[in-house]
């Protein structure tokens, strides 16, 4: 018994069709390019409060968090909103979907994907098989973890996938769920707002003691 593409699609609602996700060649000037791209973003905070510089392996989490949507200026322009989206995508990729051994930063190979999606028109967003990439990353992380003897080893996979998969497949240790049916107005009327199985686990769970 192991997670499959069907599990990824049902639990996380990630696409399992589209172009493959893989390493890209990132120019050695990626750090300068990143800082220049975000230099004009208008936020409500003092940049000195987030003076941790992006690390050599990728932008750090604390650097990305200064571009959260709720920290944007009230009169932020479209460019600032776009860069905020790019920062969110880097956080999503680096800390949820593809956890890495760096720990404190998102891998720089994810930079082109985040920028490409953020800059694309709404009707021209590139389609990638994110579900396949997450599953492959999880398999690789599990394989590495099974061969490591270091107690302080960092696990590199998508932990939320394994957690939700275990809830669905293994009865022991999972939370009890409120079985009352959900109504459409709880999640909106559009197809994109419909809940995934993962959403239902997190929104209707009753944790056992």
C-alpha angles and dihedrals in degrees: 000000000000140000114278137191088264090058091050092050094046099041102037102020090228120156116256093189130068136058120342119260114228144141116303131200107260116197117243087241092064093117095052090044091051095050092046091050092052098038094096098047110125112222134166094237135081108256088221089068087067100041096143105121120226109267125245091255096050145311113315123240094242090052091052093048093064088072097057113141093244089057094055117109115260090243095043113155126232092264092058090048090051092051090047088056090050091052091049092051091051090051091047093049097042102041106027112024103028111023110188138195091253089080097187101053144037116251112261091227086075093061097088092051094050093046093046093052095043093050096044122102114254092252094044104051108145115249116229131174095247091162092059091047093050092048092048091048090050093050090049092048093050091048092052093045092053090058099044123100097183111109090207095053115138115234112230112201142080102290096185090059093055092044095052092040090055090050090054098043107029122056096196116090099002122126122259113254130220100240096198110123119256122235124229093240089063091071106020135261102271124092092240091059096055113114123255120219087259091055091053092051092054098039100044103033124125108198117226120226 
